[in-house]
Amino acid sequence: MVSMPSSDIENPHKFASPYEFFIVVQDPGAYHLDGGYTAFGKVIQGMDVVDKISQVETDDQSEWPKRDIKMKVEILK
């Protein structure tokens, strides 16, 4: 599933961050996130790419990837 975290700025309404998203890759899911985040997408093709992204080295403090990851996304109706 694809979701967005709440923004780090003062955010009483828990608006999503405009620059971040995450893809849950663990099995059976990330149930500790239920109620705090809205899933808005699902990976329907290219899970091998998601697996590669999840293996990219991240900064220990922020969990941001140490190198940019660029992707093409298609919005389906």
Backbone as numpy.savetxt, mean C-alpha at the origin, in Angstrom:
# Nx Ny Nz CAx CAy CAz Cx Cy Cz
-4.92 -6.92 -1.60 -5.76 -5.74 -1.60 -4.88 -4.50 -1.60
-5.41 -3.43 -2.16 -4.69 -2.15 -2.22 -5.43 -1.16 -1.34
-4.69 -0.43 -0.53 -5.29 0.53 0.38 -4.34 1.71 0.56
-4.81 2.75 1.26 -3.98 3.93 1.53 -4.00 4.22 3.02
-2.84 4.58 3.60 -2.80 4.96 5.00 -3.30 6.38 5.19
-3.67 6.69 6.41 -4.05 8.07 6.73 -2.82 8.96 6.64
-3.04 10.21 6.32 -1.95 11.16 6.21 -1.31 11.40 7.57
0.00 11.69 7.57 0.71 11.96 8.82 0.47 13.36 9.35
-0.07 14.26 8.50 -0.32 15.62 8.95 -1.51 15.64 9.89
-1.76 16.76 10.56 -2.93 16.87 11.43 -4.15 16.45 10.62
-4.83 15.43 11.08 -5.79 14.76 10.21 -6.96 14.19 11.02
-7.83 15.04 11.57 -8.92 14.54 12.41 -9.92 13.66 11.68
-10.02 13.78 10.36 -11.00 12.99 9.60 -10.39 11.74 8.97
-9.10 11.48 9.28 -8.38 10.31 8.76 -8.39 10.25 7.23
-8.21 11.41 6.58 -8.09 11.43 5.12 -6.87 10.63 4.70
-6.94 10.00 3.55 -5.82 9.21 3.05 -4.67 10.11 2.63
-3.49 9.57 2.76 -2.31 10.26 2.29 -2.35 10.36 0.78
-2.01 11.50 0.20 -2.05 11.64 -1.25 -0.84 11.02 -1.96
0.13 10.51 -1.23 1.35 10.04 -1.86 1.76 8.62 -1.46
0.92 7.91 -0.75 1.27 6.56 -0.33 0.13 5.58 -0.59
0.49 4.35 -0.76 -0.49 3.27 -0.77 0.24 2.01 -0.33
-0.51 1.00 0.01 0.13 -0.26 0.33 -0.68 -1.41 -0.24
0.00 -2.51 -0.49 -0.61 -3.73 -0.99 -0.37 -4.80 0.06
-1.44 -5.39 0.56 -1.31 -6.45 1.56 -0.91 -7.73 0.83
0.23 -8.29 1.22 0.72 -9.49 0.56 0.80 -10.69 1.50
0.61 -10.47 2.78 0.73 -11.59 3.71 -0.55 -12.43 3.73
-0.37 -13.68 4.00 -1.49 -14.61 4.08 -1.68 -14.98 5.54
-2.83 -14.80 6.13 -4.16 -14.69 5.54 -4.64 -13.27 5.35
-3.82 -12.27 5.47 -4.25 -10.89 5.32 -3.69 -10.04 6.44
-4.17 -8.83 6.54 -3.70 -7.90 7.58 -4.91 -7.45 8.39
-5.48 -8.37 9.13 -6.72 -8.08 9.84 -6.55 -7.04 10.94
-5.33 -6.79 11.37 -5.09 -5.73 12.36 -5.37 -4.34 11.76
-5.49 -4.26 10.44 -5.80 -2.98 9.78 -7.30 -2.76 9.60
-8.11 -3.78 9.83 -9.56 -3.66 9.64 -10.14 -2.51 10.45
-11.00 -1.76 9.82 -11.66 -0.64 10.49 -10.90 0.66 10.44
-9.61 0.61 10.14 -8.81 1.82 10.09 -8.45 2.26 8.69
-8.62 1.37 7.72 -8.23 1.66 6.35 -9.29 1.10 5.41
-9.43 1.71 4.25 -10.40 1.24 3.26 -9.66 0.62 2.09
-9.99 -0.62 1.80 -9.43 -1.27 0.61 -10.18 -0.72 -0.60
-9.44 -0.26 -1.59 -10.09 0.32 -2.77 -9.67 -0.37 -4.06
-8.80 -1.36 -3.98 -8.36 -2.03 -5.18 -7.88 -3.43 -4.89
-7.71 -4.18 -5.94 -7.26 -5.55 -5.84 -6.31 -5.83 -7.00
-5.21 -6.46 -6.72 -4.29 -6.85 -7.78 -4.91 -8.04 -8.51
-5.18 -7.87 -9.80 -5.82 -8.94 -10.56 -4.86 -9.56 -11.57
-3.71 -8.95 -11.75 -2.71 -9.47 -12.67 -1.36 -8.93 -12.24
-0.32 -9.72 -12.36 1.02 -9.25 -12.05 1.42 -9.41 -10.60
0.87 -10.42 -9.93 1.24 -10.62 -8.53 2.73 -10.91 -8.39
3.35 -11.44 -9.43 4.80 -11.67 -9.39 5.55 -10.34 -9.22
5.02 -9.27 -9.81 5.62 -7.94 -9.67 5.43 -7.44 -8.24
4.24 -7.64 -7.68 3.99 -7.26 -6.28 4.96 -7.99 -5.36
5.18 -9.27 -5.61 6.12 -10.03 -4.79 7.52 -9.45 -4.87
7.94 -9.01 -6.05 9.26 -8.39 -6.21 9.32 -7.06 -5.46
8.25 -6.28 -5.54 8.21 -5.00 -4.82 8.33 -5.23 -3.32
7.66 -6.25 -2.82 7.68 -6.50 -1.37 9.05 -6.94 -0.88
9.95 -7.30 -1.78 11.29 -7.72 -1.41 12.33 -6.60 -1.48
11.92 -5.41 -1.95 12.84 -4.27 -2.06 13.27 -3.81 -0.66
14.54 -3.54 -0.51 15.07 -3.09 0.77 14.45 -1.75 1.16
14.08 -1.62 2.44 13.45 -0.40 2.94 14.28 0.23 4.04
14.02 1.50 4.27 14.62 2.23 5.38 14.05 1.67 6.68
14.89 1.43 7.66 14.42 0.83 8.92 13.44 1.71 9.69
13.60 3.02 9.60 12.74 3.92 10.38 11.40 4.17 9.72
11.38 4.44 8.43 10.14 4.85 7.78 9.48 3.73 6.98
10.22 2.65 6.74 9.75 1.54 5.90 9.55 1.95 4.44
10.10 3.12 4.04 10.06 3.54 2.64 11.11 2.76 1.86
10.84 2.41 0.61 11.87 1.75 -0.21 13.09 2.65 -0.36
14.26 2.03 -0.37 15.50 2.80 -0.52 15.70 3.28 -1.95
14.91 2.76 -2.88 14.95 3.26 -4.26 13.51 3.39 -4.75
13.30 4.33 -5.66 11.95 4.56 -6.19 11.44 3.34 -6.94
10.16 3.10 -6.80 9.49 2.03 -7.55 8.42 2.70 -8.39
8.53 2.56 -9.69 7.57 3.17 -10.59 6.72 2.09 -11.21
5.45 2.40 -11.45 4.55 1.41 -12.03 3.48 2.06 -12.87
2.92 1.29 -13.74 1.79 1.73 -14.55 0.54 1.09 -13.94
-0.47 1.89 -13.70 -1.70 1.41 -13.07 -2.86 1.69 -14.00
-3.74 0.73 -14.16 -4.94 0.90 -14.99 -6.15 0.86 -14.09
-7.01 1.85 -14.21 -8.25 1.92 -13.45 -9.33 1.21 -14.24
-9.93 0.21 -13.64 -11.01 -0.55 -14.29 -12.34 -0.07 -13.77
-13.33 0.00 -14.62 -14.66 0.42 -14.18 -15.53 -0.77 -13.94
